[in-house]
Amino acid sequence: MPSMPHPAAAAALALVLVAVGTWCNRRWFGWLPDDLPRAGRKQHARPMPLAGILVVPAALPWLLDARSWWLLAGFVLAAAVGFVDDWQKEREREYDWRGKALGLGLAAALAAIEIAPPLDAPWLWLAAALFVFVLSNATNFLDNTDGVAPALAAVSLLMLGAGGGPAGAIGFAALGFLPWNWPQPRAFLGDAGAYALGLATGVFAASAARHDPIWLLAVAVQLADFGQVVVARLWLGLPPWVGDRRHLTHIAQNLGLPRRATAPTFAAIALLLALGARL
């Protein structure tokens, strides 16, 4: 059988899929949900297509080739949950947080089987599922500034997978989406793309940390933002799942970091931390 192309090909595939998908959405039929401009946290002046769902098929060939069935199931389910949420938001309807948490929790539980079989190691599987669930949400939390979420996912996944295998393919797919989202955004990742990338990041980070906890440095930026913003919201008596401008990216911009410099700055920090884990 012919061998699979290098996972770097997933970057080109994602780039093309987003180009074709957004063209069809604009010219043929509107199948992608839009992020509508609104006062407050939204900073774009026109509707932006939420095209992160197209990162999923860009990485699928490598997941299928690796026979990573549980990761594949969780990856697709997380994207589907996010895609439904994206459509609900366009219609200005709130996807009930309990339904979303249940769907994302199931996706994390399925993907965590890739790390530990629930019948043989139930506590390890449960801890892995919780970690994957947190990383899925943490990545979505950071999808608040152009380029930050795909850049961080790309850095974490490429370092965790050393640029190869399914982790490399998903990381390169995130990298292929990046030109559409930064420096001049033409599409947003949306919940579908953020949940899928976060779930994959969580699986590979948990798998690596199981053998050496130092690999948690590869996702330290995502975890730091998630932890501080959840604590801040709870302290203020706000629901943790309701968005605001208290993220590390917003704090950095309030301190003077230019918006366009935010993604490369956070990606550089993540890269340095991941390199520290690898050394």
C-alpha positions in Angstrom: 0.0 0.0 0.0 1.3 3.5 -0.8 2.4 5.4 2.3 0.5 8.5 3.5 1.9 11.9 2.6 3.7 13.8 5.3 1.3 15.4 7.7 2.4 18.8 6.5 0.1 18.2 3.5 -2.8 18.7 5.9 -1.9 22.4 6.0 -2.4 22.7 2.2 -5.5 20.7 2.4 -7.0 22.9 5.1 -6.1 26.0 3.2 -7.9 24.7 0.1 -10.9 23.4 1.9 -11.5 26.7 3.6 -11.1 28.5 0.3 -13.6 26.2 -1.4 -15.9 26.1 1.5 -16.1 29.8 2.0 -16.5 30.4 -1.7 -19.4 28.1 -1.9 -20.9 29.7 1.2 -20.6 33.1 -0.3 -21.5 32.4 -4.0 -23.6 29.3 -4.0 -25.4 28.4 -0.8 -24.9 29.7 2.7 -24.0 26.5 4.6 -21.6 28.1 7.1 -23.0 29.9 10.1 -21.9 33.6 10.4 -20.5 35.4 13.4 -22.6 38.6 13.3 -21.2 42.0 14.4 -22.5 43.0 17.8 -21.7 45.7 20.3 -19.5 44.8 23.2 -17.0 41.9 22.7 -17.3 41.7 18.9 -14.8 43.8 17.0 -15.6 42.9 13.4 -17.8 45.2 11.2 -19.3 42.5 8.9 -20.6 39.0 9.3 -17.7 36.5 9.3 -18.1 32.8 8.3 -17.4 30.3 11.0 -15.3 27.9 8.9 -13.3 26.0 11.5 -15.4 22.8 10.8 -13.3 22.5 7.7 -10.2 21.7 9.8 -11.7 18.3 10.6 -11.7 16.8 7.1 -8.3 18.2 6.5 -6.9 15.9 9.2 -9.1 12.9 8.8 -6.9 10.9 6.3 -4.1 10.7 8.9 -6.5 9.7 11.7 -7.9 7.0 9.5 -4.5 5.8 8.5 -3.4 5.6 12.2 -6.6 3.8 13.0 -7.2 6.2 15.9 -10.9 5.3 16.1 -11.7 6.7 19.5 -9.8 9.9 18.9 -11.6 10.2 15.5 -15.0 9.7 17.1 -14.4 12.3 19.7 -12.8 14.7 17.2 -15.8 14.6 14.9 -18.4 14.7 17.7 -16.7 17.8 19.3 -16.8 19.5 15.9 -20.5 18.6 15.5 -21.4 19.9 18.9 -19.6 23.2 18.1 -21.2 23.5 14.7 -24.7 23.2 16.2 -23.7 25.9 18.7 -22.4 28.1 15.9 -25.7 27.9 14.0 -27.7 28.6 17.2 -25.6 31.7 17.9 -26.2 33.0 14.4 -30.0 32.7 15.0 -29.5 34.5 18.3 -30.6 31.4 20.2 -28.6 30.1 23.1 -27.6 26.4 22.9 -28.5 25.2 26.4 -25.2 24.8 28.3 -26.2 21.5 29.7 -26.8 19.9 26.2 -23.5 21.4 25.0 -21.6 20.1 28.1 -23.1 16.7 27.7 -22.2 16.5 24.0 -18.7 17.8 24.6 -18.3 15.5 27.7 -19.2 12.5 25.6 -16.7 13.5 22.9 -14.0 13.8 25.6 -14.9 10.5 27.1 -14.7 8.8 23.7 -11.4 10.4 22.9 -9.9 9.5 26.3 -10.2 5.8 25.5 -7.3 6.5 23.2 -5.3 7.1 26.4 -6.7 4.6 28.9 -9.4 1.8 28.5 -12.2 2.6 30.9 -12.6 -1.0 32.0 -8.9 -1.5 32.7 -8.0 1.9 34.1 -11.2 3.7 35.0 -9.7 6.4 37.1 -7.0 7.2 34.6 -9.6 7.3 31.8 -11.9 9.6 33.9 -9.0 12.0 34.6 -8.0 12.0 31.0 -11.6 12.7 29.9 -11.8 15.6 32.3 -8.5 17.0 31.1 -9.6 16.7 27.4 -12.9 18.4 28.3 -11.0 21.3 29.9 -8.6 21.7 27.0 -11.5 21.7 24.5 -13.1 24.6 26.4 -9.8 26.3 27.0 -9.1 26.5 23.3 -12.5 27.8 22.6 -12.1 30.4 25.3 -9.0 31.7 23.5 -10.8 32.0 20.2 -11.4 35.7 21.0 -8.6 37.4 19.1 -7.7 36.8 15.5 -5.3 33.8 15.1 -4.7 33.0 18.8 -6.6 29.7 19.0 -5.4 28.1 15.8 -1.8 29.3 16.4 -1.7 27.9 19.9 -3.3 24.6 18.8 -0.8 24.3 16.0 2.2 25.0 18.2 1.0 22.5 20.9 0.1 19.7 18.5 3.2 20.0 16.4 5.5 20.0 19.4 3.6 17.1 21.1 3.7 15.0 17.9 7.1 16.2 16.8 5.5 17.2 13.5 4.4 13.7 12.6 1.5 11.3 13.0 -2.1 12.3 13.7 -1.0 15.1 16.1 1.2 16.6 13.4 -1.6 16.3 10.8 -4.1 18.1 13.1 -1.5 20.7 14.0 -0.7 21.4 10.4 -4.4 21.6 9.6 -4.7 24.3 12.3 -1.7 26.0 10.6 -3.4 25.8 7.3 -6.5 27.6 8.7 -4.3 30.4 10.2 -4.0 32.6 7.0 -7.8 32.8 6.9 -7.9 34.1 10.5 -4.8 36.2 10.8 -3.5 38.9 10.3 -6.6 40.0 8.2 -9.5 37.7 9.2 -11.7 36.4 6.5 -13.1 33.5 8.5 -13.3 32.6 12.2 -12.6 29.2 13.8 -15.9 29.1 15.6 -16.9 26.6 18.3 -16.7 23.7 15.8 -13.0 24.3 15.0 -12.0 25.3 18.5 -13.6 22.3 20.2 -12.1 19.9 17.7 -8.6 21.4 18.0 -8.9 21.6 21.7 -10.0 18.0 22.1 -7.1 16.8 20.0 -4.6 18.9 21.9 -6.0 17.6 25.2 -5.7 13.9 24.0 -2.0 14.3 22.9 -1.1 16.4 25.9 -2.6 14.0 28.4 -1.0 11.0 26.6 2.4 12.7 26.8 1.9 13.9 30.4 1.0 10.4 31.5 4.6 9.4 30.9 6.2 12.8 31.8 4.2 15.6 33.4 6.7 18.2 32.0 4.7 18.0 28.8 1.9 20.0 30.4 4.1 22.9 29.5 3.0 22.4 25.9 -0.5 23.5 26.9 0.4 25.8 29.7 -0.9 29.0 28.0 -4.3 27.5 27.4 -4.6 26.1 30.9 -3.4 29.4 32.5 -6.0 31.4 30.6 -8.8 28.9 31.4 -7.9 28.8 35.1 -7.6 32.5 35.7 -10.8 33.5 33.7 -12.9 30.8 35.4 -11.7 31.9 38.8 -12.4 35.5 38.0 -15.9 34.8 36.8 -16.8 32.7 39.8 -15.3 35.4 42.1 -17.5 38.0 40.5 -20.6 35.7 40.7 -20.8 35.2 36.9 -21.4 31.9 35.0 -18.1 30.5 33.8 -19.4 29.8 30.3 -20.5 33.4 29.6 -17.9 35.2 27.6 -16.2 38.4 28.6 -13.0 40.4 28.1 -11.1 39.1 31.0 -8.8 36.7 29.1 -5.0 36.9 29.0 -5.3 38.1 25.4 -7.5 41.0 26.5 -5.3 41.8 29.4 -2.2 41.9 27.1 -4.0 44.2 24.7 -5.1 46.5 27.5 -1.4 46.7 28.5 -0.6 47.9 25.0 0.1 44.8 22.9 -1.2 45.5 19.4 -4.1 43.2 18.4 -2.3 41.9 15.3 0.7 41.0 17.5 -1.3 39.0 20.0 -1.4 35.7 18.1 2.4 35.6 17.3 3.2 36.7 20.8 1.1 34.0 22.5 2.3 31.4 20.0 5.9 32.3 20.7 5.4 31.9 24.5 3.7 28.5 23.9 6.6 27.5 21.6 9.2 28.4 24.2 7.3 26.5 26.9 6.9 23.5 24.7 10.6 23.6 23.8 11.4 23.6 27.5 9.4 20.4 27.9 11.2 18.8 24.9 14.7 19.7 26.1 
